[in-house]
Amino acid sequence: MIQTLKNKTAFSFEVFPPKKTMNIETVYQTLSELSDIKPDFISVTYGAGGSENCSNTLEIARRIKDVCGVESAVHMPCINMTKADAQYVLEQFQMAGIENILALRGDRIEGREPVNDFAHASDLVSFIKEFNQKRSDGKRFKIIGACYPERHPASPDIVSDIRALKMKVDAGAEHLLSQLFFDNEKFYVFLERCQIAGINVPIEAGIMPATNKKSIERMVSMTNAVLPKKFIRMMDRYADEPEAIRDAGIAYAIDQIADLVTNGVDGVHLYTMNNPYVAKKINEATRSLFSAAPLKKELK
């Protein structure tokens, strides 16, 4: 199980299963290379369709833990799940030996109405907590939640968003992973708001290296992330030069991470986009920072 982060600055990764048209073996080499870095854990995204997309995610999560020797965490979006679906998925996780779940509401699918058994991620958190209490094996799932430093797109304002996040933590989320951001000052303000609200669980900063202009623009449109002027200039300057924009994106992410670790962040969760080259370059440049990180915490 992922340990509570007390005097350690965590470094973790996110990967996603291959598309349905691709063989699952395509992700195994990526996992092997990422696990060589020895992250604290690797999270695996989950298919949007519901329990029918569970198998690849489970197989990857099991491989991360059993073959790669790294803790795994499985995403569990609930927007299209009935309570019966959620029960089934949790039972599958339990049988597979999964210990860590990232409880999410998930994104709406065009042309498909949400089930509404779980209106919010906090409802799923409560459901998983109840499942934990009924387990007869003496084990439990560690429940992780997501957070948006620059406000969830569905929240009307910052106050409402922080209130919803506090509800999620009070329901049982023990650890938070943030959505991507490109301005560290936005994240520091978010941490201060969490502290004021009494949100005292570890919060990892989500960092996505900009290796492709279109993919970053798509992600930003979904997350409310603000792009600083220097980031926009970088993207515009190298948009048509794949290697240059990759290297510039890596450099920008390294700069973000160095500042975050220096300021006592709980951890960094790297959205790898299944690209071990990028993860390795960032690890090489920041590894000594994590090992020499000061005891936490100045900001919280």
BALOBA-1460 file (C-alpha; in Angstrom, 3 decimals):
// residues 300
<rec num="1" residu="m" x="0.000" y="0.000" z="0.000"/>
<rec num="2" residu="i" x="1.167" y="3.550" z="-0.712"/>
<rec num="3" residu="q" x="2.504" y="4.904" z="2.556"/>
<rec num="4" residu="t" x="1.365" y="8.234" z="3.954"/>
<rec num="5" residu="l" x="3.918" y="10.868" z="2.972"/>
<rec num="6" residu="k" x="5.382" y="12.367" z="6.107"/>
<rec num="7" residu="n" x="9.073" y="13.150" z="5.789"/>
<rec num="8" residu="k" x="9.406" y="12.030" z="2.177"/>
<rec num="9" residu="t" x="8.845" y="13.904" z="-1.053"/>
<rec num="10" residu="a" x="7.116" y="11.428" z="-3.358"/>
<rec num="11" residu="f" x="7.754" y="10.965" z="-7.064"/>
<rec num="12" residu="s" x="5.060" y="9.014" z="-8.911"/>
<rec num="13" residu="f" x="3.890" y="8.403" z="-12.472"/>
<rec num="14" residu="e" x="0.673" y="7.942" z="-14.431"/>
<rec num="15" residu="v" x="0.295" y="5.538" z="-17.359"/>
<rec num="16" residu="f" x="-2.694" y="4.503" z="-19.433"/>
<rec num="17" residu="p" x="-3.723" y="1.185" z="-21.047"/>
<rec num="18" residu="p" x="-3.279" y="0.819" z="-24.811"/>
<rec num="19" residu="k" x="-6.219" y="1.479" z="-27.105"/>
<rec num="20" residu="k" x="-8.590" y="-1.413" z="-27.722"/>
<rec num="21" residu="t" x="-7.054" y="-1.925" z="-31.170"/>
<rec num="22" residu="m" x="-3.568" y="-2.419" z="-29.665"/>
<rec num="23" residu="n" x="-2.080" y="-5.356" z="-27.812"/>
<rec num="24" residu="i" x="-1.541" y="-4.879" z="-24.081"/>
<rec num="25" residu="e" x="2.086" y="-5.974" z="-24.586"/>
<rec num="26" residu="t" x="2.751" y="-2.534" z="-26.084"/>
<rec num="27" residu="v" x="2.701" y="-0.962" z="-22.626"/>
<rec num="28" residu="y" x="4.927" y="-3.536" z="-20.905"/>
<rec num="29" residu="q" x="8.214" y="-2.117" z="-22.199"/>
<rec num="30" residu="t" x="7.084" y="1.314" z="-21.027"/>
<rec num="31" residu="l" x="6.372" y="-0.108" z="-17.556"/>
<rec num="32" residu="s" x="9.758" y="-1.806" z="-17.429"/>
<rec num="33" residu="e" x="11.581" y="1.426" z="-18.240"/>
<rec num="34" residu="l" x="9.499" y="3.509" z="-15.843"/>
<rec num="35" residu="s" x="9.914" y="1.038" z="-12.998"/>
<rec num="36" residu="d" x="13.706" y="1.210" z="-13.413"/>
<rec num="37" residu="i" x="13.421" y="4.780" z="-12.110"/>
<rec num="38" residu="k" x="11.933" y="3.385" z="-8.868"/>
<rec num="39" residu="p" x="9.002" y="5.779" z="-8.426"/>
<rec num="40" residu="d" x="6.951" y="5.596" z="-5.245"/>
<rec num="41" residu="f" x="3.985" y="4.329" z="-7.248"/>
<rec num="42" residu="i" x="2.505" y="4.232" z="-10.741"/>
<rec num="43" residu="s" x="-1.177" y="4.994" z="-11.306"/>
<rec num="44" residu="v" x="-3.141" y="3.430" z="-14.165"/>
<rec num="45" residu="t" x="-6.028" y="5.188" z="-15.874"/>
<rec num="46" residu="y" x="-9.331" y="3.386" z="-16.372"/>
<rec num="47" residu="g" x="-11.545" y="2.981" z="-19.432"/>
<rec num="48" residu="a" x="-14.425" y="5.440" z="-19.598"/>
<rec num="49" residu="g" x="-17.084" y="2.892" z="-20.450"/>
<rec num="50" residu="g" x="-17.470" y="1.234" z="-17.051"/>
<rec num="51" residu="s" x="-16.729" y="-2.210" z="-15.682"/>
<rec num="52" residu="e" x="-16.356" y="-3.749" z="-19.144"/>
<rec num="53" residu="n" x="-13.028" y="-1.919" z="-19.536"/>
<rec num="54" residu="c" x="-11.625" y="-3.192" z="-16.252"/>
<rec num="55" residu="s" x="-9.435" y="-6.074" z="-17.450"/>
<rec num="56" residu="n" x="-6.541" y="-4.216" z="-19.116"/>
<rec num="57" residu="t" x="-6.297" y="-1.732" z="-16.276"/>
<rec num="58" residu="l" x="-6.211" y="-4.563" z="-13.744"/>
<rec num="59" residu="e" x="-3.637" y="-6.520" z="-15.714"/>
<rec num="60" residu="i" x="-1.343" y="-3.486" z="-15.951"/>
<rec num="61" residu="a" x="-1.760" y="-2.634" z="-12.270"/>
<rec num="62" residu="r" x="-0.927" y="-6.204" z="-11.269"/>
<rec num="63" residu="r" x="2.133" y="-6.228" z="-13.506"/>
<rec num="64" residu="i" x="3.386" y="-2.953" z="-12.012"/>
<rec num="65" residu="k" x="3.207" y="-4.471" z="-8.536"/>
<rec num="66" residu="d" x="4.087" y="-8.129" z="-9.111"/>
<rec num="67" residu="v" x="6.605" y="-7.926" z="-11.965"/>
<rec num="68" residu="c" x="8.004" y="-4.399" z="-11.755"/>
<rec num="69" residu="g" x="8.098" y="-4.301" z="-7.952"/>
<rec num="70" residu="v" x="6.460" y="-0.868" z="-7.714"/>
<rec num="71" residu="e" x="3.227" y="0.041" z="-5.918"/>
<rec num="72" residu="s" x="0.287" y="0.610" z="-8.250"/>
<rec num="73" residu="a" x="-2.871" y="2.712" z="-7.963"/>
<rec num="74" residu="v" x="-5.947" y="2.172" z="-10.133"/>
<rec num="75" residu="h" x="-8.205" y="4.960" z="-11.383"/>
<rec num="76" residu="m" x="-11.903" y="4.331" z="-10.758"/>
<rec num="77" residu="p" x="-14.261" y="6.818" z="-12.486"/>
<rec num="78" residu="c" x="-17.852" y="6.464" z="-11.299"/>
<rec num="79" residu="i" x="-19.913" y="8.719" z="-13.579"/>
<rec num="80" residu="n" x="-21.118" y="5.774" z="-15.687"/>
<rec num="81" residu="m" x="-21.222" y="3.184" z="-12.895"/>
<rec num="82" residu="t" x="-24.207" y="1.857" z="-11.015"/>
<rec num="83" residu="k" x="-23.610" y="0.831" z="-7.424"/>
<rec num="84" residu="a" x="-23.695" y="-2.764" z="-8.636"/>
<rec num="85" residu="d" x="-20.949" y="-1.920" z="-11.167"/>
<rec num="86" residu="a" x="-18.863" y="-0.320" z="-8.438"/>
<rec num="87" residu="q" x="-19.334" y="-3.319" z="-6.160"/>
<rec num="88" residu="y" x="-18.214" y="-5.642" z="-8.959"/>
<rec num="89" residu="v" x="-15.147" y="-3.517" z="-9.769"/>
<rec num="90" residu="l" x="-14.087" y="-3.338" z="-6.132"/>
<rec num="91" residu="e" x="-14.423" y="-7.101" z="-5.832"/>
<rec num="92" residu="q" x="-12.223" y="-7.486" z="-8.924"/>
<rec num="93" residu="f" x="-9.639" y="-5.139" z="-7.415"/>
<rec num="94" residu="q" x="-9.748" y="-7.084" z="-4.158"/>
<rec num="95" residu="m" x="-9.196" y="-10.443" z="-5.879"/>
<rec num="96" residu="a" x="-6.319" y="-8.953" z="-7.887"/>
<rec num="97" residu="g" x="-4.564" y="-7.719" z="-4.758"/>
<rec num="98" residu="i" x="-4.951" y="-4.046" z="-5.672"/>
<rec num="99" residu="e" x="-4.522" y="-1.825" z="-2.616"/>
<rec num="100" residu="n" x="-4.756" y="1.765" z="-3.881"/>
<rec num="101" residu="i" x="-7.691" y="3.401" z="-5.699"/>
<rec num="102" residu="l" x="-7.924" y="6.880" z="-7.209"/>
<rec num="103" residu="a" x="-11.645" y="7.619" z="-6.805"/>
<rec num="104" residu="l" x="-12.893" y="9.899" z="-9.585"/>
<rec num="105" residu="r" x="-16.168" y="11.196" z="-10.896"/>
<rec num="106" residu="g" x="-14.781" y="10.944" z="-14.422"/>
<rec num="107" residu="d" x="-15.582" y="12.778" z="-17.644"/>
<rec num="108" residu="r" x="-18.923" y="12.701" z="-19.415"/>
<rec num="109" residu="i" x="-19.058" y="10.687" z="-22.622"/>
<rec num="110" residu="e" x="-20.745" y="12.396" z="-25.542"/>
<rec num="111" residu="g" x="-24.089" y="10.777" z="-26.273"/>
<rec num="112" residu="r" x="-24.206" y="8.884" z="-22.990"/>
<rec num="113" residu="e" x="-26.143" y="10.077" z="-19.982"/>
<rec num="114" residu="p" x="-24.476" y="9.652" z="-16.568"/>
<rec num="115" residu="v" x="-25.946" y="6.894" z="-14.403"/>
<rec num="116" residu="n" x="-26.239" y="9.241" z="-11.383"/>
<rec num="117" residu="d" x="-25.709" y="6.574" z="-8.714"/>
<rec num="118" residu="f" x="-22.612" y="8.592" z="-7.865"/>
<rec num="119" residu="a" x="-23.158" y="12.300" z="-8.437"/>
<rec num="120" residu="h" x="-19.733" y="13.243" z="-7.075"/>
<rec num="121" residu="a" x="-16.387" y="11.593" z="-6.424"/>
<rec num="122" residu="s" x="-17.031" y="12.017" z="-2.697"/>
<rec num="123" residu="d" x="-19.990" y="9.624" z="-3.074"/>
<rec num="124" residu="l" x="-17.650" y="6.984" z="-4.486"/>
<rec num="125" residu="v" x="-15.137" y="7.660" z="-1.704"/>
<rec num="126" residu="s" x="-17.878" y="6.949" z="0.864"/>
<rec num="127" residu="f" x="-18.887" y="3.794" z="-1.033"/>
<rec num="128" residu="i" x="-15.303" y="2.481" z="-1.030"/>
<rec num="129" residu="k" x="-14.950" y="3.288" z="2.661"/>
<rec num="130" residu="e" x="-18.108" y="1.267" z="3.390"/>
<rec num="131" residu="f" x="-16.717" y="-1.584" z="1.270"/>
<rec num="132" residu="n" x="-13.523" y="-1.461" z="3.331"/>
<rec num="133" residu="q" x="-15.503" y="-1.787" z="6.548"/>
<rec num="134" residu="k" x="-17.250" y="-4.926" z="5.260"/>
<rec num="135" residu="r" x="-14.111" y="-6.712" z="4.091"/>
<rec num="136" residu="s" x="-13.430" y="-9.946" z="5.936"/>
<rec num="137" residu="d" x="-9.779" y="-10.293" z="4.911"/>
<rec num="138" residu="g" x="-8.532" y="-7.617" z="7.293"/>
<rec num="139" residu="k" x="-7.244" y="-5.473" z="4.440"/>
<rec num="140" residu="r" x="-8.537" y="-2.237" z="2.977"/>
<rec num="141" residu="f" x="-8.143" y="-0.025" z="-0.056"/>
<rec num="142" residu="k" x="-6.239" y="3.209" z="0.371"/>
<rec num="143" residu="i" x="-8.457" y="5.910" z="-1.149"/>
<rec num="144" residu="i" x="-6.836" y="8.652" z="-3.221"/>
<rec num="145" residu="g" x="-8.684" y="11.692" z="-4.549"/>
<rec num="146" residu="a" x="-8.110" y="14.210" z="-7.318"/>
<rec num="147" residu="c" x="-7.923" y="17.980" z="-6.942"/>
<rec num="148" residu="y" x="-7.810" y="20.972" z="-9.277"/>
<rec num="149" residu="p" x="-5.409" y="23.773" z="-8.287"/>
<rec num="150" residu="e" x="-7.211" y="26.166" z="-10.635"/>
<rec num="151" residu="r" x="-10.792" y="24.997" z="-9.918"/>
<rec num="152" residu="h" x="-12.706" y="22.052" z="-11.297"/>
<rec num="153" residu="p" x="-14.419" y="23.083" z="-14.567"/>
<rec num="154" residu="a" x="-17.810" y="22.083" z="-13.114"/>
<rec num="155" residu="s" x="-17.417" y="24.197" z="-9.963"/>
<rec num="156" residu="p" x="-19.038" y="27.645" z="-10.014"/>
<rec num="157" residu="d" x="-16.223" y="29.246" z="-8.005"/>
<rec num="158" residu="i" x="-13.101" y="28.559" z="-5.947"/>
<rec num="159" residu="v" x="-14.932" y="28.523" z="-2.609"/>
<rec num="160" residu="s" x="-17.369" y="25.874" z="-3.823"/>
<rec num="161" residu="d" x="-14.509" y="23.828" z="-5.241"/>
<rec num="162" residu="i" x="-12.517" y="23.832" z="-1.984"/>
<rec num="163" residu="r" x="-15.691" y="22.996" z="-0.054"/>
<rec num="164" residu="a" x="-16.283" y="19.982" z="-2.338"/>
<rec num="165" residu="l" x="-12.665" y="18.899" z="-1.893"/>
<rec num="166" residu="k" x="-13.017" y="19.096" z="1.898"/>
<rec num="167" residu="m" x="-16.137" y="16.931" z="1.618"/>
<rec num="168" residu="k" x="-14.128" y="14.365" z="-0.357"/>
<rec num="169" residu="v" x="-11.393" y="14.271" z="2.276"/>
<rec num="170" residu="d" x="-13.917" y="14.075" z="5.111"/>
<rec num="171" residu="a" x="-15.566" y="11.151" z="3.285"/>
<rec num="172" residu="g" x="-12.302" y="9.201" z="3.414"/>
<rec num="173" residu="a" x="-9.781" y="10.366" z="0.784"/>
<rec num="174" residu="e" x="-6.348" y="10.015" z="2.396"/>
<rec num="175" residu="h" x="-4.106" y="11.389" z="-0.336"/>
<rec num="176" residu="l" x="-4.673" y="13.841" z="-3.210"/>
<rec num="177" residu="l" x="-3.214" y="14.037" z="-6.711"/>
<rec num="178" residu="s" x="-3.545" y="17.361" z="-8.464"/>
<rec num="179" residu="q" x="-4.555" y="17.998" z="-12.032"/>
<rec num="180" residu="l" x="-1.829" y="19.461" z="-14.240"/>
<rec num="181" residu="f" x="-0.808" y="23.108" z="-13.929"/>
<rec num="182" residu="f" x="1.934" y="25.248" z="-15.465"/>
<rec num="183" residu="d" x="2.170" y="28.120" z="-12.978"/>
<rec num="184" residu="n" x="3.536" y="27.053" z="-9.590"/>
<rec num="185" residu="e" x="2.209" y="30.154" z="-7.884"/>
<rec num="186" residu="k" x="-1.334" y="28.940" z="-8.656"/>
<rec num="187" residu="f" x="-0.517" y="25.692" z="-6.866"/>
<rec num="188" residu="y" x="0.911" y="27.465" z="-3.808"/>
<rec num="189" residu="v" x="-2.224" y="29.588" z="-3.479"/>
<rec num="190" residu="f" x="-4.275" y="26.397" z="-3.753"/>
<rec num="191" residu="l" x="-2.267" y="24.796" z="-0.920"/>
<rec num="192" residu="e" x="-2.902" y="27.816" z="1.280"/>
<rec num="193" residu="r" x="-6.637" y="27.552" z="0.614"/>
<rec num="194" residu="c" x="-6.545" y="23.870" z="1.511"/>
<rec num="195" residu="q" x="-4.770" y="24.643" z="4.757"/>
<rec num="196" residu="i" x="-7.360" y="27.270" z="5.676"/>
<rec num="197" residu="a" x="-10.147" y="24.787" z="4.893"/>
<rec num="198" residu="g" x="-8.619" y="22.129" z="7.141"/>
<rec num="199" residu="i" x="-7.538" y="19.820" z="4.314"/>
<rec num="200" residu="n" x="-4.469" y="18.195" z="5.835"/>
<rec num="201" residu="v" x="-3.826" y="15.100" z="3.710"/>
<rec num="202" residu="p" x="-0.757" y="14.841" z="1.421"/>
<rec num="203" residu="i" x="-1.213" y="16.655" z="-1.904"/>
<rec num="204" residu="e" x="0.988" y="15.720" z="-4.854"/>
<rec num="205" residu="a" x="1.544" y="18.236" z="-7.626"/>
<rec num="206" residu="g" x="0.524" y="17.003" z="-11.084"/>
<rec num="207" residu="i" x="3.068" y="17.861" z="-13.783"/>
<rec num="208" residu="m" x="2.608" y="17.168" z="-17.493"/>
<rec num="209" residu="p" x="5.675" y="17.815" z="-19.695"/>
<rec num="210" residu="a" x="4.632" y="19.690" z="-22.828"/>
<rec num="211" residu="t" x="5.791" y="17.504" z="-25.690"/>
<rec num="212" residu="n" x="3.008" y="18.318" z="-28.143"/>
<rec num="213" residu="k" x="1.173" y="21.626" z="-28.540"/>
<rec num="214" residu="k" x="-2.179" y="20.143" z="-29.567"/>
<rec num="215" residu="s" x="-2.321" y="17.653" z="-26.696"/>
<rec num="216" residu="i" x="-1.508" y="20.366" z="-24.154"/>
<rec num="217" residu="e" x="-4.174" y="22.677" z="-25.588"/>
<rec num="218" residu="r" x="-6.708" y="19.832" z="-25.377"/>
<rec num="219" residu="m" x="-5.822" y="19.083" z="-21.753"/>
<rec num="220" residu="v" x="-5.933" y="22.761" z="-20.795"/>
<rec num="221" residu="s" x="-9.418" y="23.086" z="-22.288"/>
<rec num="222" residu="m" x="-10.566" y="20.313" z="-19.925"/>
<rec num="223" residu="t" x="-8.864" y="21.472" z="-16.728"/>
<rec num="224" residu="n" x="-9.041" y="25.263" z="-16.392"/>
<rec num="225" residu="a" x="-5.243" y="25.444" z="-16.285"/>
<rec num="226" residu="v" x="-3.830" y="28.875" z="-17.120"/>
<rec num="227" residu="l" x="-0.836" y="29.032" z="-19.447"/>
<rec num="228" residu="p" x="1.848" y="31.565" z="-18.389"/>
<rec num="229" residu="k" x="3.176" y="33.873" z="-21.082"/>
<rec num="230" residu="k" x="6.606" y="32.239" z="-21.105"/>
<rec num="231" residu="f" x="4.975" y="28.848" z="-21.636"/>
<rec num="232" residu="i" x="2.867" y="30.159" z="-24.526"/>
<rec num="233" residu="r" x="5.958" y="31.707" z="-26.132"/>
<rec num="234" residu="m" x="7.763" y="28.389" z="-25.829"/>
<rec num="235" residu="m" x="4.901" y="26.457" z="-27.414"/>
<rec num="236" residu="d" x="4.497" y="28.939" z="-30.246"/>
<rec num="237" residu="r" x="8.230" y="29.076" z="-30.940"/>
<rec num="238" residu="y" x="8.729" y="25.312" z="-31.232"/>
<rec num="239" residu="a" x="5.254" y="24.111" z="-32.290"/>
<rec num="240" residu="d" x="6.494" y="22.781" z="-35.641"/>
<rec num="241" residu="e" x="9.747" y="21.292" z="-34.337"/>
<rec num="242" residu="p" x="8.956" y="18.001" z="-32.530"/>
<rec num="243" residu="e" x="12.353" y="17.439" z="-30.909"/>
<rec num="244" residu="a" x="12.711" y="21.069" z="-29.874"/>
<rec num="245" residu="i" x="9.262" y="21.273" z="-28.287"/>
<rec num="246" residu="r" x="9.888" y="17.969" z="-26.512"/>
<rec num="247" residu="d" x="13.171" y="19.208" z="-25.053"/>
<rec num="248" residu="a" x="11.731" y="22.624" z="-24.186"/>
<rec num="249" residu="g" x="8.785" y="20.920" z="-22.473"/>
<rec num="250" residu="i" x="11.129" y="18.710" z="-20.463"/>
<rec num="251" residu="a" x="13.174" y="21.742" z="-19.409"/>
<rec num="252" residu="y" x="10.032" y="23.606" z="-18.335"/>
<rec num="253" residu="a" x="8.823" y="20.623" z="-16.288"/>
<rec num="254" residu="i" x="12.230" y="20.261" z="-14.631"/>
<rec num="255" residu="d" x="12.135" y="23.940" z="-13.648"/>
<rec num="256" residu="q" x="8.642" y="23.500" z="-12.174"/>
<rec num="257" residu="i" x="9.675" y="20.416" z="-10.212"/>
<rec num="258" residu="a" x="12.851" y="22.023" z="-8.854"/>
<rec num="259" residu="d" x="10.825" y="24.934" z="-7.503"/>
<rec num="260" residu="l" x="8.126" y="22.666" z="-6.052"/>
<rec num="261" residu="v" x="10.573" y="20.375" z="-4.255"/>
<rec num="262" residu="t" x="12.546" y="23.336" z="-2.926"/>
<rec num="263" residu="n" x="9.320" y="24.707" z="-1.457"/>
<rec num="264" residu="g" x="8.499" y="21.487" z="0.397"/>
<rec num="265" residu="v" x="5.776" y="19.988" z="-1.812"/>
<rec num="266" residu="d" x="4.422" y="16.605" z="-0.665"/>
<rec num="267" residu="g" x="5.252" y="15.013" z="-3.974"/>
<rec num="268" residu="v" x="5.214" y="15.219" z="-7.760"/>
<rec num="269" residu="h" x="2.917" y="13.070" z="-9.896"/>
<rec num="270" residu="l" x="4.236" y="12.989" z="-13.466"/>
<rec num="271" residu="y" x="1.745" y="12.501" z="-16.300"/>
<rec num="272" residu="t" x="4.109" y="10.464" z="-18.485"/>
<rec num="273" residu="m" x="1.792" y="9.971" z="-21.504"/>
<rec num="274" residu="n" x="3.482" y="6.532" z="-21.655"/>
<rec num="275" residu="n" x="6.745" y="8.170" z="-22.715"/>
<rec num="276" residu="p" x="9.635" y="6.696" z="-20.688"/>
<rec num="277" residu="y" x="12.221" y="8.885" z="-22.472"/>
<rec num="278" residu="v" x="10.643" y="12.042" z="-21.041"/>
<rec num="279" residu="a" x="10.294" y="10.515" z="-17.575"/>
<rec num="280" residu="k" x="13.922" y="9.390" z="-17.570"/>
<rec num="281" residu="k" x="15.228" y="12.802" z="-18.593"/>
<rec num="282" residu="i" x="13.222" y="14.485" z="-15.842"/>
<rec num="283" residu="n" x="14.326" y="11.907" z="-13.297"/>
<rec num="284" residu="e" x="17.990" y="12.346" z="-14.226"/>
<rec num="285" residu="a" x="17.739" y="16.102" z="-13.727"/>
<rec num="286" residu="t" x="15.761" y="16.048" z="-10.480"/>
<rec num="287" residu="r" x="16.722" y="12.809" z="-8.689"/>
<rec num="288" residu="s" x="19.197" y="14.503" z="-6.334"/>
<rec num="289" residu="l" x="16.579" y="17.132" z="-5.433"/>
<rec num="290" residu="f" x="14.183" y="14.503" z="-4.116"/>
<rec num="291" residu="s" x="16.862" y="12.751" z="-2.080"/>
<rec num="292" residu="a" x="18.008" y="16.060" z="-0.584"/>
<rec num="293" residu="a" x="14.508" y="17.534" z="-0.123"/>
<rec num="294" residu="p" x="13.992" y="19.413" z="3.153"/>
<rec num="295" residu="l" x="11.651" y="18.050" z="5.776"/>
<rec num="296" residu="k" x="8.099" y="19.199" z="5.116"/>
<rec num="297" residu="k" x="6.477" y="21.538" z="5.278"/>
<rec num="298" residu="e" x="6.763" y="25.291" z="4.728"/>
<rec num="299" residu="l" x="3.666" y="25.828" z="2.625"/>
<rec num="300" residu="k" x="1.064" y="23.839" z="4.492"/>
